[in-house]
Amino acid sequence: IIIFNMTQLQNLLKLKQLKGVGLVSMIIPARLQIYSITNNISTELSTASRIKNKSNRDSIINTYKDINEFFVNITHIPLNGVAVFAGTYVDKNGVRQREILNFTPPKPIKEFIYSCDEHFHVDFIEDLYKTNV
């Protein structure tokens, strides 16, 4: 039998279904320092500023700004690490939505993973929420 925290499972399932442009998945182990993450984000912001399509560029830049703000407001990475999912997507009514969600898994994150894609990569952390009974 596998047990998930129900709220976290619902959020993970929701993330799996979203499609958009520049959906960022960051899986961060506790050993990383916040300054190294914000430096990474600054580099990505610089790269994003060169995207030709204005709508995509603005969407991705806003996503990185949201992620940066998240890390500015915390003092340390939780002991099990943190998974951050942020981006702009179009909901089922055709309305653009911006969202940032973060999860501290019940098991430690082992490695840093970063992805900016058309979907969120929740598969990187799903196993961390499974508990065998």
DSSP file with accessible surface (Angstrom, degrees, kcal/mol):
  #  RESIDUE AA STRUCTURE BP1 BP2  ACC     N-H-->O    O-->H-N    N-H-->O    O-->H-N    TCO  KAPPA ALPHA  PHI   PSI    X-CA   Y-CA   Z-CA
    1    1 A I              0   0  155      0, 0.0   132,-1.8     0, 0.0     2,-0.4   0.000 360.0 360.0 360.0 137.2    0.0    0.0    0.0
    2    2 A I  E     -A  132   0A  84    130,-0.2     2,-0.4   128,-0.1   130,-0.2  -0.948 360.0-162.4-116.6 131.4    1.3    3.5   -0.9
    3    3 A I  E     -A  131   0A  89    128,-1.6   128,-0.7    -2,-0.4     2,-0.3  -0.937   5.9-173.6-116.5 134.6    0.1    6.5    1.1
    4    4 A F        -     0   0   53     -2,-0.4     2,-0.5   126,-0.1   126,-0.1  -0.910  39.2-103.4-116.8 150.8    0.4   10.1   -0.1
    5    5 A N     >  -     0   0   85     -2,-0.3     4,-2.7   124,-0.2     5,-0.2  -0.653  40.2-136.7 -65.8 122.7   -0.4   13.3    1.8
    6    6 A M  H  > S+     0   0  114     -2,-0.5     4,-2.6     1,-0.2     5,-0.2   0.893  97.2  48.1 -59.9 -44.2   -3.7   14.0    0.0
    7    7 A T  H  > S+     0   0   86      1,-0.2     4,-2.3     2,-0.2    -1,-0.2   0.934 114.3  46.7 -63.6 -43.8   -3.2   17.8   -0.5
    8    8 A Q  H  > S+     0   0   42      2,-0.2     4,-2.6     1,-0.2    -2,-0.2   0.908 111.6  51.4 -65.9 -39.9    0.2   17.3   -1.8
    9    9 A L  H  X S+     0   0   38     -4,-2.7     4,-2.7     2,-0.2     5,-0.2   0.940 109.7  49.8 -61.8 -44.1   -1.0   14.5   -4.1
   10   10 A Q  H  X S+     0   0  110     -4,-2.6     4,-2.3     1,-0.2    -2,-0.2   0.916 112.0  48.1 -61.8 -42.3   -3.8   16.7   -5.5
   11   11 A N  H  X S+     0   0   50     -4,-2.3     4,-2.4     2,-0.2    -1,-0.2   0.904 111.5  50.1 -65.8 -40.5   -1.3   19.5   -6.1
   12   12 A L  H  X S+     0   0    1     -4,-2.6     4,-2.0     2,-0.2    -2,-0.2   0.928 111.1  48.7 -63.8 -42.7    1.1   17.2   -7.9
   13   13 A L  H  X S+     0   0   75     -4,-2.7     4,-0.9     1,-0.2    -2,-0.2   0.904 110.3  51.7 -64.2 -38.8   -1.6   15.8  -10.1
   14   14 A K  H >X S+     0   0   80     -4,-2.3     3,-0.9    -5,-0.2     4,-0.6   0.935 109.0  50.5 -61.9 -45.1   -2.7   19.3  -10.9
   15   15 A L  H >< S+     0   0    2     -4,-2.4     3,-0.9     1,-0.2   105,-0.6   0.869 102.9  60.4 -62.2 -36.2    0.8   20.3  -11.9
   16   16 A K  H 3< S+     0   0   97     -4,-2.0    -1,-0.2     1,-0.2    -2,-0.2   0.800 105.1  49.5 -61.5 -27.8    1.1   17.2  -14.2
   17   17 A Q  H << S+     0   0  150     -4,-0.9    -1,-0.2    -3,-0.9    -2,-0.2   0.603  88.0 103.1 -90.2 -12.3   -1.8   18.4  -16.3
   18   18 A L    <<  -     0   0   22     -3,-0.9   102,-0.5    -4,-0.6     2,-0.4  -0.474  46.6-172.3 -78.6 142.9   -0.7   22.0  -16.9
   19   19 A K        +     0   0  124     71,-0.3    71,-1.0    -2,-0.2     2,-0.3  -0.981  24.9 120.6-129.1 143.5    0.8   23.1  -20.2
   20   20 A G  E     -B   89   0B  19     98,-2.1     2,-0.5    -2,-0.4     3,-0.2  -0.910  59.1 -71.6-170.8-161.3    2.4   26.4  -20.8
   21   21 A V  E    S+B   88   0B  58     67,-1.0    67,-0.7    -2,-0.3    97,-0.2  -0.964 105.6   4.2-118.9 128.5    5.5   28.2  -21.9
   22   22 A G  E    S+     0   0B   7     -2,-0.5     2,-0.7     1,-0.2    -1,-0.2   0.918  72.6 175.4  69.1  43.9    8.5   28.4  -19.5
   23   23 A L  E     - C   0 117B   0     94,-3.2    94,-2.3    -3,-0.2     2,-0.5  -0.756  20.1-148.7 -83.5 119.2    7.2   26.3  -16.7
   24   24 A V  E     -BC  86 116B   0     62,-3.3    62,-2.3    -2,-0.7     2,-0.5  -0.782  16.5-172.3 -99.1 130.0   10.1   26.0  -14.3
   25   25 A S  E     -BC  85 115B   0     90,-2.9    90,-2.2    -2,-0.5     2,-0.5  -0.987   6.0-179.7-117.3 122.0   10.7   23.0  -12.1
   26   26 A M  E     -BC  84 114B   0     58,-2.9    58,-3.1    -2,-0.5     2,-0.6  -0.983   8.5-171.2-125.2 119.6   13.5   23.3   -9.5
   27   27 A I  E     -BC  83 113B   3     86,-3.1    86,-2.3    -2,-0.5    56,-0.2  -0.952  17.1-172.9-110.8 114.4   14.3   20.3   -7.2
   28   28 A I  E     -B   82   0B   0     54,-2.9    54,-2.4    -2,-0.6    81,-0.2  -0.928  15.9-145.3-124.3 118.8   16.7   21.6   -4.6
   29   29 A P    >   -     0   0    2      0, 0.0     3,-1.5     0, 0.0    52,-0.2  -0.385  30.8-111.3 -74.9 159.7   18.5   19.5   -1.9
   30   30 A A  T 3  S+     0   0   38     79,-0.4    47,-0.3    49,-0.3    50,-0.1   0.759 109.7  70.6 -62.3 -26.5   19.1   21.0    1.5
   31   31 A R  T 3  S+     0   0  160     48,-0.1    -1,-0.3     2,-0.1     2,-0.2   0.698  79.1  94.9 -68.8 -17.9   22.9   21.2    0.9
   32   32 A L  S <  S-     0   0   42     -3,-1.5    45,-0.3     1,-0.1     2,-0.3  -0.516  74.3-129.2 -76.6 144.3   22.5   24.1   -1.6
   33   33 A Q    >>  -     0   0  109     -2,-0.2     4,-1.4     1,-0.1     3,-0.6  -0.674  14.5-125.6 -89.8 146.3   22.9   27.6   -0.5
   34   34 A I  H 3> S+     0   0   30     -2,-0.3     4,-2.7     1,-0.2     5,-0.3   0.882 108.6  59.7 -59.5 -38.5   20.2   30.1   -1.4
   35   35 A Y  H 3> S+     0   0  151      1,-0.2     4,-2.1     2,-0.2    -1,-0.2   0.865 102.6  52.4 -61.9 -33.8   22.7   32.5   -2.9
   36   36 A S  H <> S+     0   0   43     -3,-0.6     4,-1.8     2,-0.2    -1,-0.2   0.880 110.8  48.1 -69.8 -32.9   23.8   29.9   -5.4
   37   37 A I  H  X S+     0   0    2     -4,-1.4     4,-2.4    -3,-0.2    -2,-0.2   0.930 111.6  48.1 -70.4 -45.0   20.1   29.4   -6.4
   38   38 A T  H  X S+     0   0   28     -4,-2.7     4,-2.3     1,-0.2    -2,-0.2   0.859 109.7  54.0 -66.4 -31.5   19.5   33.1   -6.8
   39   39 A N  H  X S+     0   0   93     -4,-2.1     4,-2.1    -5,-0.3    -1,-0.2   0.914 108.1  49.9 -64.7 -41.4   22.7   33.4   -8.9
   40   40 A N  H  X S+     0   0   47     -4,-1.8     4,-2.2     1,-0.2    -2,-0.2   0.918 110.4  50.0 -60.6 -43.5   21.3   30.6  -11.2
   41   41 A I  H  X S+     0   0    0     -4,-2.4     4,-2.6     1,-0.2    -2,-0.2   0.905 107.6  53.7 -64.1 -40.7   18.1   32.6  -11.5
   42   42 A S  H  X S+     0   0   65     -4,-2.3     4,-2.0     1,-0.2    -1,-0.2   0.912 108.7  49.6 -60.6 -41.2   19.9   35.8  -12.3
   43   43 A T  H  X S+     0   0   87     -4,-2.1     4,-2.1     1,-0.2    -1,-0.2   0.926 111.4  48.4 -62.9 -43.7   21.7   34.0  -15.1
   44   44 A E  H  X S+     0   0   49     -4,-2.2     4,-2.9     1,-0.2    -2,-0.2   0.874 108.2  54.8 -66.1 -36.6   18.5   32.6  -16.4
   45   45 A L  H  X S+     0   0   40     -4,-2.6     4,-1.6     2,-0.2    -1,-0.2   0.916 107.6  50.3 -60.6 -43.0   16.9   36.0  -16.3
   46   46 A S  H  < S+     0   0   63     -4,-2.0     4,-0.3     1,-0.2    -2,-0.2   0.920 112.9  45.9 -61.5 -43.3   19.7   37.4  -18.4
   47   47 A T  H >< S+     0   0   63     -4,-2.1     3,-1.7     1,-0.2    -2,-0.2   0.914 109.7  54.8 -65.7 -42.6   19.2   34.6  -20.9
   48   48 A A  H >< S+     0   0    4     -4,-2.9     3,-2.0     1,-0.3    -1,-0.2   0.812  93.8  69.4 -63.4 -29.2   15.4   35.1  -21.0
   49   49 A S  T 3< S+     0   0   65     -4,-1.6    -1,-0.3     1,-0.3    -2,-0.2   0.692  94.6  58.0 -65.1 -14.2   15.7   38.7  -21.8
   50   50 A R  T <  S+     0   0  165     -3,-1.7    -1,-0.3    -4,-0.3     2,-0.3   0.388  74.0 120.6 -96.3   3.1   17.0   37.6  -25.3
   51   51 A I    <   -     0   0   52     -3,-2.0     6,-0.1     1,-0.1     7,-0.0  -0.520  56.1-148.7 -68.7 130.6   13.8   35.6  -26.2
   52   52 A K  S    S+     0   0  197     -2,-0.3     2,-0.5     5,-0.1    -1,-0.1   0.885  75.7  80.5 -73.0 -40.4   12.3   37.2  -29.3
   53   53 A N  S  > S-     0   0   83      1,-0.2     4,-3.0     2,-0.1     5,-0.2  -0.574  70.8-152.6 -73.0 116.6    8.6   36.5  -28.7
   54   54 A K  H  > S+     0   0  125     -2,-0.5     4,-2.9     1,-0.2     5,-0.3   0.893  91.5  50.6 -59.9 -42.8    7.5   39.2  -26.3
   55   55 A S  H  > S+     0   0   56      2,-0.2     4,-2.2     1,-0.2    -1,-0.2   0.942 115.2  42.4 -62.3 -47.1    4.7   37.2  -24.7
   56   56 A N  H  > S+     0   0   49      2,-0.2     4,-2.7     1,-0.2     5,-0.2   0.916 114.6  51.7 -64.2 -44.0    7.0   34.3  -24.0
   57   57 A R  H  X S+     0   0   61     -4,-3.0     4,-2.8     1,-0.2     5,-0.2   0.949 111.9  45.4 -58.5 -49.8    9.8   36.5  -22.9
   58   58 A D  H  X S+     0   0   57     -4,-2.9     4,-2.5     1,-0.2    -1,-0.2   0.908 113.0  51.5 -62.4 -40.4    7.6   38.4  -20.4
   59   59 A S  H  X S+     0   0    4     -4,-2.2     4,-1.9    -5,-0.3    -1,-0.2   0.937 113.6  42.7 -61.5 -48.0    6.1   35.2  -19.1
   60   60 A I  H  X S+     0   0   18     -4,-2.7     4,-2.4     2,-0.2     5,-0.2   0.916 113.3  51.8 -69.3 -40.9    9.4   33.6  -18.5
   61   61 A I  H  X S+     0   0   29     -4,-2.8     4,-2.4    -5,-0.2    -1,-0.2   0.935 110.3  49.3 -61.4 -43.8   10.9   36.7  -16.9
   62   62 A N  H  X S+     0   0   53     -4,-2.5     4,-2.4    -5,-0.2    -1,-0.2   0.885 108.7  54.0 -63.3 -36.3    8.0   37.0  -14.6
   63   63 A T  H  X S+     0   0    0     -4,-1.9     4,-2.4     2,-0.2    -2,-0.2   0.947 109.4  46.7 -61.9 -47.9    8.4   33.4  -13.6
   64   64 A Y  H  X S+     0   0    4     -4,-2.4     4,-2.7     1,-0.2    -2,-0.2   0.885 111.1  52.4 -63.9 -36.3   12.0   33.9  -12.7
   65   65 A K  H  X S+     0   0  116     -4,-2.4     4,-2.5    -5,-0.2    -1,-0.2   0.912 109.1  50.1 -64.6 -40.8   11.1   37.0  -10.7
   66   66 A D  H  X S+     0   0   27     -4,-2.4     4,-2.1     2,-0.2    -2,-0.2   0.921 112.4  46.9 -61.5 -44.3    8.5   35.0   -8.8
   67   67 A I  H  X S+     0   0    0     -4,-2.4     4,-2.1     2,-0.2    -2,-0.2   0.928 111.5  50.9 -64.6 -43.5   11.0   32.3   -8.0
   68   68 A N  H  X S+     0   0   47     -4,-2.7     4,-2.1     1,-0.2    -2,-0.2   0.921 109.2  51.1 -60.2 -43.2   13.6   34.8   -7.0
   69   69 A E  H  X S+     0   0  121     -4,-2.5     4,-1.6     1,-0.2    -1,-0.2   0.900 106.6  55.3 -61.9 -39.2   11.1   36.5   -4.6
   70   70 A F  H  < S+     0   0   35     -4,-2.1     3,-0.3     1,-0.2    -1,-0.2   0.945 111.1  43.9 -57.6 -47.1   10.3   33.1   -3.1
   71   71 A F  H >< S+     0   0    1     -4,-2.1     3,-0.9     1,-0.2    -1,-0.2   0.812 108.1  57.8 -73.7 -26.9   14.0   32.6   -2.3
   72   72 A V  H 3< S+     0   0  100     -4,-2.1    -1,-0.2     1,-0.2    -2,-0.2   0.852 105.2  53.6 -66.6 -30.4   14.5   36.1   -1.0
   73   73 A N  T 3< S+     0   0  116     -4,-1.6     2,-0.3    -3,-0.3    -1,-0.2   0.405 100.3  69.0 -89.9   2.3   11.7   35.5    1.5
   74   74 A I    <   -     0   0   47     -3,-0.9     3,-0.1    -4,-0.2   -40,-0.0  -0.903  63.6-153.2-118.2 153.9   13.2   32.3    3.1
   75   75 A T  S    S+     0   0  130     -2,-0.3     2,-0.3     1,-0.3   -41,-0.2   0.701  74.1   1.1 -96.9 -23.0   16.3   32.0    5.2
   76   76 A H  S    S-     0   0  127    -43,-0.1    -1,-0.3   -42,-0.1   -43,-0.1  -0.987  75.8 -95.5-158.5 161.6   17.3   28.5    4.5
   77   77 A I        -     0   0   11    -45,-0.3     5,-0.1    -2,-0.3   -43,-0.0  -0.658  53.6-105.9 -78.7 133.5   16.5   25.4    2.4
   78   78 A P    >   -     0   0   34      0, 0.0     3,-2.3     0, 0.0    -1,-0.1  -0.158  33.7-102.3 -57.1 158.5   14.4   22.9    4.5
   79   79 A L  T 3  S+     0   0  161      1,-0.3   -49,-0.3   -50,-0.1     3,-0.1   0.799 123.5  42.1 -56.0 -35.0   16.1   19.8    5.8
   80   80 A N  T 3  S-     0   0   46      1,-0.4    29,-1.7    28,-0.1    -1,-0.3   0.375 117.6-116.4 -92.4   4.8   14.6   17.6    3.1
   81   81 A G    <   -     0   0    0     -3,-2.3    -1,-0.4    27,-0.2     2,-0.3  -0.364  28.7 -96.5  88.7-174.6   15.1   20.2    0.4
   82   82 A V  E     -B   28   0B   2    -54,-2.4   -54,-2.9    22,-0.2     2,-0.5  -0.997  15.5-148.4-147.2 143.0   12.4   22.0   -1.5
   83   83 A A  E     -BD  27 103B   0     20,-2.8    20,-2.4    -2,-0.3     2,-0.5  -0.972  18.5-167.2-111.7 126.6   10.7   21.5   -4.9
   84   84 A V  E     -BD  26 102B   0    -58,-3.1   -58,-2.9    -2,-0.5     2,-0.4  -0.969   7.6-176.2-119.3 130.3    9.6   24.7   -6.6
   85   85 A F  E     +BD  25 101B   1     16,-3.0    16,-3.1    -2,-0.5     2,-0.3  -0.993  16.3 160.2-126.0 122.6    7.2   24.8   -9.6
   86   86 A A  E     +BD  24 100B   0    -62,-2.3   -62,-3.3    -2,-0.4     2,-0.3  -0.991  10.4  99.8-144.3 150.0    6.5   28.2  -11.2
   87   87 A G  E     - D   0  99B   0     12,-2.2    12,-2.4    -2,-0.3     2,-0.4  -0.932  57.8 -80.0 161.1 178.4    5.2   29.5  -14.5
   88   88 A T  E     +BD  21  98B  11    -67,-0.7   -67,-1.0    -2,-0.3     2,-0.3  -0.930  45.2 166.0-111.5 133.4    2.4   30.9  -16.6
   89   89 A Y  E     -BD  20  97B  18      8,-2.6     8,-3.4    -2,-0.4     2,-0.6  -0.903  38.0-110.5-139.4 166.2   -0.1   28.6  -18.2
   90   90 A V  E     - D   0  96B  79    -71,-1.0   -71,-0.3    -2,-0.3     6,-0.2  -0.901  35.4-141.9-102.2 123.2   -3.5   28.8  -19.9
   91   91 A D    >   -     0   0   39      4,-2.9     3,-2.3    -2,-0.6    -1,-0.0  -0.134  35.4 -87.4 -77.5 179.5   -6.4   27.4  -17.8
   92   92 A K  T 3  S+     0   0  201      1,-0.3    -1,-0.1     2,-0.1    -2,-0.0   0.707 128.7  55.8 -65.0 -15.8   -9.3   25.4  -19.2
   93   93 A N  T 3  S-     0   0  128      2,-0.2    -1,-0.3     0, 0.0     3,-0.1   0.338 120.7-106.7 -95.0   5.4  -11.2   28.7  -19.8
   94   94 A G  S <  S+     0   0   54     -3,-2.3     2,-0.4     1,-0.3    -2,-0.1   0.606  76.0 136.7  82.4  12.7   -8.4   30.1  -21.9
   95   95 A V        -     0   0   75      1,-0.0    -4,-2.9     0, 0.0     2,-0.3  -0.786  57.2-120.6 -97.6 133.0   -7.2   32.6  -19.2
   96   96 A R  E     -D   90   0B 124     -2,-0.4     2,-0.4    -6,-0.2    -6,-0.2  -0.555  34.0-171.1 -71.3 130.8   -3.5   33.0  -18.5
   97   97 A Q  E     -D   89   0B  73     -8,-3.4    -8,-2.6    -2,-0.3     2,-0.4  -0.966  14.3-151.7-125.5 141.2   -2.6   32.1  -15.0
   98   98 A R  E     +D   88   0B 124     -2,-0.4     2,-0.3   -10,-0.2   -10,-0.2  -0.942  24.4 171.6-111.3 135.7    0.7   32.6  -13.1
   99   99 A E  E     -D   87   0B  38    -12,-2.4   -12,-2.2    -2,-0.4     2,-0.4  -0.994  22.7-170.9-145.5 145.8    1.4   30.2  -10.3
  100  100 A I  E     +D   86   0B  58     -2,-0.3     2,-0.4   -14,-0.2   -14,-0.2  -0.980  15.5 175.7-135.7 124.0    4.3   29.3   -7.9
  101  101 A L  E     -D   85   0B  32    -16,-3.1   -16,-3.0    -2,-0.4     2,-0.4  -0.968   7.6-167.2-124.9 145.7    4.0   26.2   -5.7
  102  102 A N  E     -D   84   0B  77     -2,-0.4     2,-0.4   -18,-0.2   -18,-0.2  -0.984   0.7-167.9-134.6 147.6    6.6   24.7   -3.4
  103  103 A F  E     -D   83   0B  10    -20,-2.4   -20,-2.8    -2,-0.4    -2,-0.0  -0.996  15.4-154.8-132.7 137.4    6.8   21.4   -1.6
  104  104 A T        -     0   0   60     -2,-0.4   -22,-0.2   -22,-0.2   -23,-0.1  -0.957  31.9-140.8-106.8 109.1    9.0   20.1    1.1
  105  105 A P        -     0   0    1      0, 0.0    24,-0.1     0, 0.0     4,-0.1  -0.284  13.9-122.9 -72.2 158.6    9.0   16.4    0.6
  106  106 A P  S    S+     0   0   70      0, 0.0    23,-0.1     0, 0.0    22,-0.0   0.681  99.4  51.6 -73.4 -16.0    8.8   13.9    3.5
  107  107 A K  S    S-     0   0   83     21,-0.4    21,-0.1   -27,-0.1   -27,-0.0  -0.895 101.9 -91.9-118.6 151.1   12.1   12.3    2.2
  108  108 A P        -     0   0   63      0, 0.0     2,-0.4     0, 0.0   -27,-0.2  -0.309  31.4-124.6 -65.4 140.6   15.3   14.1    1.4
  109  109 A I        -     0   0   12    -29,-1.7   -79,-0.4   -81,-0.2     3,-0.1  -0.699  21.8-163.9 -78.5 132.1   16.0   15.4   -2.2
  110  110 A K        +     0   0  161     -2,-0.4     2,-0.3     1,-0.2    -1,-0.1   0.817  61.5  23.8 -91.4 -35.8   19.3   13.9   -3.3
  111  111 A E  S    S-     0   0  124    -83,-0.0     2,-0.4     2,-0.0    -1,-0.2  -0.961  76.1-107.9-138.3 154.4   20.3   16.0   -6.3
  112  112 A F        -     0   0   61     -2,-0.3     2,-0.4   -84,-0.1   -84,-0.2  -0.622  37.3-178.9 -78.0 130.5   19.6   19.5   -7.8
  113  113 A I  E     -C   27   0B  33    -86,-2.3   -86,-3.1    -2,-0.4     2,-0.4  -1.000   5.1-177.7-133.3 133.9   17.4   19.4  -10.9
  114  114 A Y  E     +C   26   0B  60     -2,-0.4     2,-0.3   -88,-0.2   -88,-0.2  -0.997   6.8 166.8-132.4 135.5   16.4   22.4  -13.0
  115  115 A S  E     -C   25   0B  22    -90,-2.2   -90,-2.9    -2,-0.4     2,-0.5  -0.986  20.7-168.7-148.9 137.8   14.1   22.4  -16.0
  116  116 A C  E     +C   24   0B  52     -2,-0.3     2,-0.2   -92,-0.2   -92,-0.2  -0.980  42.1 132.7-123.4 112.6   12.3   25.1  -18.0
  117  117 A D  E    S-C   23   0B  59    -94,-2.3   -94,-3.2    -2,-0.5    -2,-0.0  -0.783  71.5 -86.2-147.2-174.6    9.9   23.4  -20.3
  118  118 A E  S    S+     0   0  118     -2,-0.2   -98,-2.1   -96,-0.2     2,-0.3   0.467 111.4  31.3 -86.3  -1.0    6.3   23.4  -21.6
  119  119 A H  S    S-     0   0   53    -96,-0.3     2,-0.3  -100,-0.2    -2,-0.2  -0.971  90.9 -98.7-147.4 161.2    5.2   21.2  -18.6
  120  120 A F        -     0   0    7   -105,-0.6     2,-1.0  -102,-0.5     3,-0.2  -0.601  26.6-135.8 -80.1 144.9    6.2   20.8  -15.0
  121  121 A H    >   +     0   0   27     -2,-0.3     3,-0.9     1,-0.2     4,-0.1  -0.619  43.1 152.0-100.9  73.0    8.5   17.8  -14.2
  122  122 A V  T >>  +     0   0    2     -2,-1.0     3,-2.0     1,-0.2     4,-1.3   0.693  57.5  82.4 -76.4 -16.0    6.8   16.5  -11.1
  123  123 A D  H 3> S+     0   0   88      1,-0.3     4,-0.5    -3,-0.2    -1,-0.2   0.778  79.1  69.0 -59.4 -23.6    8.1   13.0  -11.8
  124  124 A F  H <4 S+     0   0   81     -3,-0.9    -1,-0.3     1,-0.2    -2,-0.1   0.741 113.8  24.7 -66.2 -24.6   11.4   14.0  -10.2
  125  125 A I  H X> S+     0   0    0     -3,-2.0     3,-1.3    -4,-0.1     4,-0.5   0.507  91.0  97.3-120.3  -4.8    9.7   14.2   -6.8
  126  126 A E  H >< S+     0   0   42     -4,-1.3     3,-1.7     1,-0.3     4,-0.4   0.892  84.3  54.6 -54.4 -43.0    6.7   11.8   -6.9
  127  127 A D  G >< S+     0   0  104     -4,-0.5     3,-1.1     1,-0.3    -1,-0.3   0.787  97.0  65.7 -64.2 -24.6    8.6    8.9   -5.3
  128  128 A L  G <4 S+     0   0   32     -3,-1.3   -21,-0.4     1,-0.2    -1,-0.3   0.680 100.3  52.1 -70.6 -15.7    9.6   11.1   -2.4
  129  129 A Y  G << S+     0   0    3     -3,-1.7     2,-0.4    -4,-0.5    -1,-0.2   0.465  87.3 101.3 -98.2  -3.7    5.9   11.3   -1.4
  130  130 A K    <   -     0   0   68     -3,-1.1     2,-0.5    -4,-0.4  -126,-0.1  -0.669  49.7-171.7 -84.6 136.7    5.3    7.6   -1.4
  131  131 A T  E     -A    3   0A  67   -128,-0.7  -128,-1.6    -2,-0.4     2,-0.4  -0.993  16.1-140.9-127.3 122.5    5.2    5.8    1.9
  132  132 A N  E      A    2   0A 129     -2,-0.5  -130,-0.2  -130,-0.2    -2,-0.0  -0.705 360.0 360.0 -84.2 132.0    5.2    2.0    2.0
  133  133 A V              0   0  119   -132,-1.8    -2,-0.0    -2,-0.4     0, 0.0  -0.898 360.0 360.0-115.1 360.0    2.9    0.6    4.7
